[in-house]
Amino acid sequence: MFRTLNQRSLWAITLAAAGILMVTMGARQSLGLFISPMNTSTGLGVASISLALAIGQFAWGAAQPLAGAAADRYGPGRVLVGGLLLLAVGSALTPFMSTSWGLIVSLGLLSAIGSGAGSFSVLIGASSQRLPLPARAAASGIINAGGSFGQFVFAPLLQALIQAIGWIGAMWSLALMVLAALPLVPVVAAPVVGVPKAGAQEAGLWPSVRQAMADNSYRFLNLGFFTCGFHIAFLVTHLPGEVDLCGLPSAVASWALAIIGLFNIFGSLYAGSCVARYRSKYVLFWMYSSRALMVAAYLAAPKTELTFYLFAAGLGFTWLATVPPTAAIVGKLFGVRYLATLFGISLLSHQVGAFFGAYLGGLAWVRLGDYSWMWYADIVLAAAAALSNLPIKEEAVSAAAA
């Protein structure tokens, strides 16, 4: 795949970035499994815990452009180390928090900011600056698949730990798993000699940000990504609650989350290949359209274990597979010099949607007793996201490669 003099180094950077994302995304995408045992243990209530996780969704997104800007300016190494340490500390402190404000600090701020600093914007930005143009689409798919593999591994593992040693022991175990990713950081941050910096901008960071914010294509892209965040945060936070409302065992939720992660591995790799062949805006259109159809099909289906597993498989194929085409459009529009920052802003839009998906889901459960209206909103927003990508002015793949 990587036909350069530094082939082994480029593979190492890509796989190390995928490994870090496996840990940070596996950790944050499995937190919904802790809601019920934490509520039973602390008595804080589902709405209060959902608020902490919703703030975490927003803080994760708010960290992305800041971490991206720091990585663009100082290099990704320090940012990734700081992020992993914050995530580990936040996880370790959570069992000591007995109030809503305590959970907001540990899960909503420390863990979320740490996870954000070790996530897509820094990792994809670092790899894009080190890889030749023909390799970037495939590399972004591989890195994204690492995050999906993390969800596949962490969801059933943490569920088993919760059942075996309790949610407190599982949270402390999670902190140790995060620290185990630290040796991968020097590999991602290592300089690569001989890779051209295609698309580098000389205007400076903040002029480039102002240019992007004034671009209608960038605005349409972020509007669609907002819906993606709403959709994912609602499901990852409240799927365990939906399973419980349907009278099914809690293991169904953990295995459904694992299936989402498993199928998104294939979806991410396929998305990377599609980005190399088709305009990314059309890839995103079909992804968001499929989500609206799958949610509608789920609502019409009987709520059995098989339904949840099939629903998870279908959603999983596009779950985080939106990341490679979204990052590709940002790179096409503005180059890769400040990709970590500009894609970080897109991820902030994603997480504003995630805040509403996580928090409104908790309110719906408390006030209405189910998630029906959230599912209806999800269908409407997914359809709107599909349409919002069509006006983006994106170069054809052949022209961009040239």
PyMOL commands that set and color helices and strands:
alter all, ss='L'
color gray80, all
select helices_A, chain A and resi 7-28+31-42+46-74+76-96+100-117+120-130+133-179+182-189+205-213+216-245+250-275+280-300+305-318+323-334+339-368+372-388+397-401
alter helices_A, ss='H'
color red, helices_A
deselect
rebuild
show_as cartoon
